[in-house]
Every structure is written in structure tokens, then in C-alpha cells.
Amino acid sequence: MVRPLDVAVGLYGHYESIDEVKHYYGLLAIYGLARTADAAGDDDLWARCEKILRRFPDEIDHPTYNFPSYTIGGISQAYLLATGRMGDRAHLVREYADEMMRAPRDPSGIVIMPREPESNKIWIDAAMATTLYLLYAGLALAERSYVDEAVRQAVLMYDELLDPDAGLLHQCKNVVGPGLYSQDHWGRGNGWGYLALAELVAALPADSPHRAGVVERFRALSAALLAHQSERGLWRQEIPDDHSYEESSGTGLILYGIGLGMRHDALDPARYAEPFRHGVAGLAGICINPDFSTEFSCPGCLAPGEGKDKGTVKAYMTLRLPYLDERHSFGPLILALTEAHRHGITDVRLRNRPHAL
């Protein structure tokens, strides 16, 4: 048995040992480490986060990013500034928040893929990048317009990509073809949308004019997700399909959101506490190995498949299979474990079997 925060730090250390931590999923892992430092009240861990972020932008070999804010550490940089740290980076956080405010959008105002602006391609993954960065930049810099836009992006994407029959989100629109939605209810995609709403629930003040609408959407998505938790406590790659594999990164994001929702009075613990505890136990026991390697995370995808299969449920379920240490896994798992600690879970049992795939 291991303490949740020790597992969180172990996960980050393992990730750092196998790859340079960058890309959007790496920046989410850094954010998870910062949340771990906050949950632990650990000054040394906060210092480690700052040391990591000071490598950005100049000491990192950056790939091509959809969001330029990634070059300075993205969400994690804005979050540290909002906690009163790294004040010398305020000008950079503002510079990239202003860039995000000017980024291309579709006619409804949703950020679009910047390299194909004429296509108006939107994808739920962007809720994580835009909402969290602008939220914490706005709180750090006392810039209300950033917070307003953080809410706007999360709400617009939720409303546009919602399947009202299922209560769950599709990943994208205009990627399969003009005016077409992907057919999925993808685990990590729903996790991205849920994460954005959950962070707003946690950070918006009680008197915010946005709060009621955010909480309403958050509760609706929470209820829709809860209905599909597996017997082992996880959520699946294609959430409503019992034949789909249980997927770790989406599960991590969903558990983190449930934890935030309960702590900030948006979700009733009488309904959500036991599924949360069951989910944490499943996530640790099925998806995290004793060496802190990870299992069952879907590789990156955007409307996968070719021809008639593109963006179909079949493509999401079969064409992007998980593998050991898939890089999207680390941030969501770390975040879920920080909430496990905050909800009084003192230890978890890790997986004790050879890796799955």
C-alpha cells in the first residue's frame, strides 16, 4: 500500500525518467505535480515545480504547438503565478493570455485549429488548454476578461459538442467533414470537457454571474458520466459501450473532476463519494504499476480512422489501442491522486501484474 501523493510524485518521476516533459500532456503532468505540492503543503515540491518551469521556454526543444502558451509552460505557469509564485513571469503569462484572446475562432466564438482556420475545426481537447490557462492567468493578474473568456470557451464547447440523448460529449466538429461531428463519446474527450468545467466550479467565486450556468452543466455531465462507471470503478474508451476497454486517462480526469466537485459543494458526497473511492482504487490497482509505469491510456487521436470509418465509434475503440507508459496518462492520474488525498484516502494498492500491452 502506498500513499496517494507518493504515487503522484512517483508517476511524475517515472515520466521524467523516460521522456522530456513537454507537449500539452506533459504540461498537464507539471500542473498535476503543482497540485500535488499544494495538497501536500510541500515547499520543496513547489521549488521543484518552479525549477521545471524555468526551463521553459529557452531550454526546451519545442515541437509545433496549437497554443503558443505551451512554450512557457501553459497551465502550470499560469497556476504557479496565481498561487503567488514566479512573479517575474507575469509579463509572459499576460503576453500569451493576450495571444489566446486573439486566436482564431469559429463563428460562434470557439477556438479553432490555427493552421486550418478556414475549416473551423473545433475539438474538445482545447477546453483544457484555453479554459485553464485563461482562468489562472485571469486570477493571477486580476484580469476579468480572461476569466470571462475561460468560462465562454468551456461553455461554448460543451454546448456545441453535447450529444443531448447521451448527455455526453463528442470530440470534434468539422474534422470528419464540414458540419459533421465525430460519432464518439470518447473517454478522454469527455474528461477534457469535464476538467474545464470542474476547474471553473472550483475557482469561480460564489457571486460570479457565470457560476450557475457552469454548475448546471457540470452537474449534468457528472450524472451522465456516473451512469457509465464500470464494475471495477473505471470509465471506458467509448464511455457507453460495455465492450470497450477501460481507459485510464479519461478515468483520471473524471475522478479529479468529481473530487473537485464534491470539495466545492457542486456534487453531493452521498451520491458521489463511494464511486469516487471505488474509482481511485480501480485506477491505482489496474492502471499503475509498482515502478509507476502506467497502463490502458488511449494514444493521441482526433477523429481516428480512414474513409467511412473516420470518427466512428469503431475507430475510437479499435484503431488507437493503449500501450505501456502512453504519455497522456501521467497528468490525469497525478491529478486524480491529489484529490484522493484531499478526500482522506490514506493509501492505495498498485497493480501487481505484468504490464498489459
C-alpha positions as CSV (number, residue, x, y, z in Angstrom):
1,M,0.0,0.0,0.0
2,V,1.3,3.5,-0.9
3,R,0.1,7.0,-0.1
4,P,-1.7,8.7,-3.0
5,L,0.7,11.7,-3.0
6,D,3.7,9.4,-3.0
7,V,2.3,7.7,-6.1
8,A,1.6,11.1,-7.7
9,V,5.3,12.1,-7.2
10,G,6.4,8.7,-8.4
11,L,4.4,9.0,-11.6
12,Y,5.9,12.3,-12.4
13,G,9.4,11.0,-11.7
14,H,8.9,8.0,-13.9
15,Y,7.6,10.2,-16.7
16,E,10.6,12.4,-16.4
17,S,12.9,9.4,-16.5
18,I,11.6,8.2,-19.8
19,D,11.0,11.4,-21.8
20,E,11.4,15.1,-21.8
21,V,8.2,16.5,-20.2
22,K,6.7,18.9,-22.7
23,H,3.8,18.9,-25.2
24,Y,0.3,19.6,-23.8
25,Y,0.1,16.3,-21.9
26,G,3.5,16.9,-20.3
27,L,2.4,20.4,-19.2
28,L,-0.7,18.8,-17.6
29,A,1.7,16.5,-15.7
30,I,3.6,19.5,-14.4
31,Y,0.3,21.0,-13.4
32,G,-0.5,17.8,-11.6
33,L,2.8,18.0,-9.7
34,A,2.0,21.6,-8.7
35,R,-1.4,20.4,-7.4
36,T,0.4,17.7,-5.5
37,A,2.7,20.3,-3.9
38,D,-0.4,22.3,-2.9
39,A,-2.1,19.2,-1.5
40,A,1.0,18.2,0.5
41,G,2.0,21.8,1.6
42,D,5.5,20.8,0.4
43,D,7.8,23.7,-0.2
44,D,10.5,21.5,-1.7
45,L,8.0,20.2,-4.2
46,W,6.9,23.7,-5.1
47,A,10.5,24.6,-5.6
48,R,10.9,21.5,-7.9
49,C,7.9,22.7,-10.0
50,E,9.4,26.2,-10.3
51,K,12.8,24.7,-11.4
52,I,11.0,22.6,-14.0
53,L,9.1,25.6,-15.4
54,R,12.2,27.8,-15.5
55,R,13.4,25.5,-18.3
56,F,10.6,27.0,-20.4
57,P,10.9,28.5,-22.9
58,D,14.7,28.6,-23.6
59,E,15.9,25.2,-22.5
60,I,13.2,23.1,-24.3
61,D,13.3,21.9,-27.8
62,H,9.7,22.8,-28.6
63,P,7.5,20.9,-31.1
64,T,4.8,22.7,-33.1
65,Y,2.1,23.8,-30.7
66,N,-1.6,24.6,-31.4
67,F,-1.4,27.0,-28.4
68,P,1.7,29.2,-28.1
69,S,1.2,29.5,-24.3
70,Y,2.7,26.0,-24.1
71,T,6.1,27.5,-24.8
72,I,6.2,29.0,-21.3
73,G,4.6,26.0,-19.5
74,G,1.0,26.7,-20.2
75,I,-1.5,26.0,-17.5
76,S,1.2,25.2,-14.9
77,Q,2.9,28.5,-15.4
78,A,-0.3,30.4,-15.0
79,Y,-1.3,28.4,-12.0
80,L,2.0,29.0,-10.2
81,L,1.6,32.7,-10.8
82,A,-1.9,32.5,-9.4
83,T,-0.5,30.9,-6.2
84,G,1.9,33.9,-5.7
85,R,4.9,32.2,-7.2
86,M,7.2,33.2,-10.1
87,G,6.1,36.8,-10.2
88,D,8.8,37.7,-12.6
89,R,6.9,35.7,-15.2
90,A,3.7,37.8,-15.0
91,H,4.5,39.6,-18.2
92,L,4.9,36.3,-20.1
93,V,1.6,35.0,-18.7
94,R,-0.1,38.2,-19.8
95,E,1.5,38.1,-23.3
96,Y,0.3,34.6,-24.0
97,A,-3.1,35.2,-22.5
98,D,-3.5,38.2,-24.9
99,E,-2.4,35.9,-27.7
100,M,-5.0,33.4,-26.8
101,M,-7.7,36.1,-26.6
102,R,-6.8,37.0,-30.2
103,A,-6.5,33.4,-31.5
104,P,-8.8,32.4,-34.5
105,R,-12.3,31.3,-33.7
106,D,-15.3,29.9,-35.4
107,P,-18.5,32.0,-36.0
108,S,-19.8,31.1,-32.5
109,G,-16.5,32.1,-30.8
110,I,-14.9,28.7,-30.2
111,V,-11.2,28.5,-30.7
112,I,-10.3,26.6,-33.9
113,M,-7.2,24.7,-35.2
114,P,-4.9,27.6,-36.0
115,R,-3.2,26.0,-39.0
116,E,-6.5,25.4,-40.8
117,P,-8.6,28.5,-39.9
118,E,-10.8,28.2,-43.0
119,S,-12.1,24.7,-41.9
120,N,-13.5,25.9,-38.5
121,K,-12.3,22.6,-36.9
122,I,-13.1,22.5,-33.2
123,W,-12.1,19.9,-30.7
124,I,-12.9,19.4,-27.0
125,D,-9.2,18.9,-26.1
126,A,-8.9,22.7,-26.5
127,A,-11.2,23.2,-23.4
128,M,-8.3,22.1,-21.3
129,A,-5.8,24.4,-23.0
130,T,-7.9,27.6,-23.1
131,T,-10.1,27.5,-20.0
132,L,-7.4,26.5,-17.5
133,Y,-4.8,28.9,-18.8
134,L,-7.1,31.9,-19.1
135,L,-8.7,31.1,-15.7
136,Y,-5.5,31.1,-13.8
137,A,-4.0,33.9,-15.8
138,G,-7.1,36.0,-15.0
139,L,-7.0,35.2,-11.3
140,A,-3.2,35.9,-11.1
141,L,-3.4,39.2,-13.0
142,A,-6.8,40.3,-11.8
143,E,-8.0,40.4,-15.4
144,R,-11.7,39.7,-15.6
145,S,-11.8,39.5,-19.4
146,Y,-9.5,36.4,-19.2
147,V,-11.8,34.7,-16.7
148,D,-14.9,35.6,-18.7
149,E,-13.3,34.0,-21.8
150,A,-12.2,30.9,-19.8
151,V,-15.9,30.4,-19.0
152,R,-17.0,31.2,-22.5
153,Q,-14.7,28.6,-24.1
154,A,-15.8,25.8,-21.7
155,V,-19.5,26.5,-22.1
156,L,-19.5,27.0,-25.8
157,M,-17.6,23.8,-26.4
158,Y,-19.8,21.9,-24.0
159,D,-23.0,23.2,-25.7
160,E,-21.7,22.6,-29.2
161,L,-20.3,19.1,-28.7
162,L,-23.0,17.7,-26.4
163,D,-25.0,14.7,-27.5
164,P,-28.3,15.5,-25.8
165,D,-29.5,11.9,-26.0
166,A,-26.5,10.5,-24.1
167,G,-25.6,13.6,-22.1
168,L,-22.0,13.0,-23.1
169,L,-19.6,14.9,-25.4
170,H,-18.4,14.3,-28.9
171,Q,-14.7,15.1,-29.5
172,C,-14.9,17.3,-32.6
173,K,-16.8,19.0,-35.4
174,N,-15.7,19.8,-39.0
175,V,-12.8,17.3,-38.7
176,V,-14.6,14.3,-40.3
177,G,-16.1,16.7,-42.8
178,P,-17.8,20.1,-43.0
179,G,-20.7,20.3,-40.4
180,L,-20.1,16.8,-39.2
181,Y,-19.4,15.7,-35.6
182,S,-17.3,12.7,-34.7
183,Q,-19.6,9.8,-33.6
184,D,-17.8,9.1,-30.3
185,H,-18.4,9.6,-26.6
186,W,-14.6,9.2,-26.1
187,G,-13.4,8.8,-22.5
188,R,-10.5,11.3,-22.5
189,G,-12.5,13.7,-24.7
190,N,-15.3,13.8,-22.1
191,G,-12.6,14.1,-19.5
192,W,-11.2,17.3,-21.2
193,G,-14.6,18.9,-21.2
194,Y,-15.3,17.8,-17.6
195,L,-11.9,19.1,-16.4
196,A,-12.6,22.6,-17.8
197,L,-16.0,22.8,-16.0
198,A,-14.6,21.3,-12.8
199,E,-11.8,23.9,-12.6
200,L,-14.3,26.7,-13.1
201,V,-16.5,25.2,-10.4
202,A,-13.5,25.2,-8.0
203,A,-12.2,28.7,-8.8
204,L,-15.2,30.9,-9.7
205,P,-16.4,32.9,-6.7
206,A,-19.9,32.3,-5.3
207,D,-21.2,35.6,-6.7
208,S,-19.8,35.1,-10.2
209,P,-22.5,35.7,-12.8
210,H,-21.2,32.7,-14.6
211,R,-21.3,30.2,-11.7
212,A,-24.9,29.0,-12.0
213,G,-24.6,28.1,-15.7
214,V,-21.3,26.4,-15.2
215,V,-22.5,24.4,-12.2
216,E,-25.6,23.3,-14.1
217,R,-23.6,21.9,-17.0
218,F,-21.0,20.3,-14.6
219,R,-23.7,18.5,-12.7
220,A,-25.4,17.3,-15.8
221,L,-22.2,15.9,-17.2
222,S,-21.3,14.4,-13.8
223,A,-24.6,12.5,-13.7
224,A,-24.2,11.3,-17.3
225,L,-20.7,10.0,-16.6
226,L,-21.6,8.4,-13.3
227,A,-24.1,6.2,-15.1
228,H,-21.3,4.5,-17.0
229,Q,-18.7,3.8,-14.4
230,S,-17.6,0.2,-14.8
231,E,-17.8,-2.5,-12.2
232,R,-14.1,-2.1,-11.5
233,G,-14.5,1.7,-11.0
234,L,-13.2,3.0,-14.3
235,W,-14.6,4.6,-17.4
236,R,-14.2,3.2,-20.9
237,Q,-12.6,4.3,-24.1
238,E,-16.1,4.6,-25.7
239,I,-17.9,5.5,-22.5
240,P,-21.4,4.0,-23.1
241,D,-20.1,0.8,-24.8
242,D,-19.6,-2.2,-22.4
243,H,-17.4,-3.9,-25.0
244,S,-14.9,-1.0,-25.0
245,Y,-11.7,-1.3,-22.9
246,E,-11.4,0.5,-19.6
247,E,-9.3,3.6,-20.2
248,S,-7.0,5.3,-17.6
249,S,-6.5,8.9,-18.7
250,G,-10.2,9.6,-19.1
251,T,-10.9,7.9,-15.8
252,G,-8.2,10.1,-14.1
253,L,-9.7,13.3,-15.4
254,I,-13.2,12.3,-14.4
255,L,-12.2,11.3,-10.9
256,Y,-10.3,14.6,-10.5
257,G,-13.4,16.5,-11.5
258,I,-15.6,14.5,-9.1
259,G,-13.2,15.2,-6.3
260,L,-13.2,19.0,-7.1
261,G,-17.0,19.0,-7.4
262,M,-17.5,17.4,-4.0
263,R,-15.0,19.7,-2.3
264,H,-16.6,22.8,-3.8
265,D,-20.2,21.9,-3.0
266,A,-21.3,21.2,-6.5
267,L,-21.7,17.4,-6.1
268,D,-23.4,15.6,-3.3
269,P,-21.0,13.3,-1.5
270,A,-23.9,11.0,-0.6
271,R,-24.1,10.2,-4.3
272,Y,-20.5,10.6,-5.5
273,A,-18.2,9.7,-2.6
274,E,-18.4,5.9,-2.9
275,P,-18.0,5.9,-6.7
276,F,-15.0,8.3,-6.2
277,R,-13.3,5.9,-3.7
278,H,-14.1,2.9,-5.9
279,G,-12.7,4.7,-8.9
280,V,-9.5,5.6,-7.2
281,A,-9.0,2.0,-6.0
282,G,-9.6,0.8,-9.6
283,L,-7.3,3.4,-11.2
284,A,-4.4,2.5,-8.8
285,G,-4.9,-1.2,-8.9
286,I,-5.4,-1.7,-12.6
287,C,-3.6,1.2,-14.3
288,I,-0.5,2.0,-12.2
289,N,2.4,-0.5,-11.8
290,P,4.7,-0.6,-8.8
291,D,7.5,1.1,-10.8
292,F,5.0,3.9,-11.6
293,S,4.6,3.0,-15.2
294,T,1.1,3.2,-16.5
295,E,-1.4,1.1,-18.4
296,F,-4.6,1.4,-20.5
297,S,-4.3,5.0,-21.8
298,C,-5.5,5.8,-25.2
299,P,-2.9,7.3,-27.6
300,G,-3.5,10.7,-29.0
301,C,-6.3,10.8,-31.6
302,L,-8.5,13.2,-33.4
303,A,-11.4,11.6,-35.3
304,P,-9.3,8.4,-36.0
305,G,-9.9,6.0,-38.8
306,E,-9.9,6.3,-42.6
307,G,-12.7,6.7,-45.2
308,K,-16.1,5.7,-43.9
309,D,-14.7,4.7,-40.6
310,K,-13.2,8.1,-39.8
311,G,-14.5,9.4,-36.5
312,T,-16.8,6.4,-35.9
313,V,-17.2,4.6,-32.6
314,K,-15.4,1.6,-34.2
315,A,-12.4,3.7,-35.0
316,Y,-12.1,5.1,-31.4
317,M,-12.5,1.6,-30.0
318,T,-10.1,-0.3,-32.2
319,L,-7.7,1.8,-34.1
320,R,-5.9,3.5,-31.2
321,L,-5.0,0.8,-28.7
322,P,-3.3,1.6,-25.4
323,Y,0.3,0.7,-24.5
324,L,2.6,0.9,-21.5
325,D,3.5,4.4,-20.5
326,E,1.4,6.2,-23.0
327,R,2.2,9.8,-22.3
328,H,-1.3,11.2,-21.9
329,S,-1.8,9.0,-18.8
330,F,0.5,10.8,-16.4
331,G,-1.2,14.1,-15.8
332,P,-4.7,12.8,-15.3
333,L,-3.5,10.0,-12.9
334,I,-1.5,12.5,-10.9
335,L,-4.4,14.9,-10.6
336,A,-6.8,12.1,-9.5
337,L,-4.4,11.1,-6.8
338,T,-4.2,14.6,-5.4
339,E,-8.0,14.6,-5.0
340,A,-7.8,11.1,-3.4
341,H,-5.5,12.6,-0.7
342,R,-7.8,15.6,-0.2
343,H,-10.7,13.2,0.4
344,G,-9.0,11.3,3.1
345,I,-7.8,8.3,1.2
346,T,-4.6,7.4,3.0
347,D,-3.2,4.6,0.8
348,V,-3.8,2.8,-2.4
349,R,-2.8,-0.6,-3.7
350,L,-1.0,-0.6,-7.0
351,R,-1.2,-3.1,-9.8
352,N,0.7,-6.3,-9.2
353,R,0.7,-7.9,-12.6
354,P,2.9,-7.8,-15.7
355,H,2.1,-4.9,-18.0
356,A,-1.0,-5.4,-20.2
357,L,0.0,-4.5,-23.7
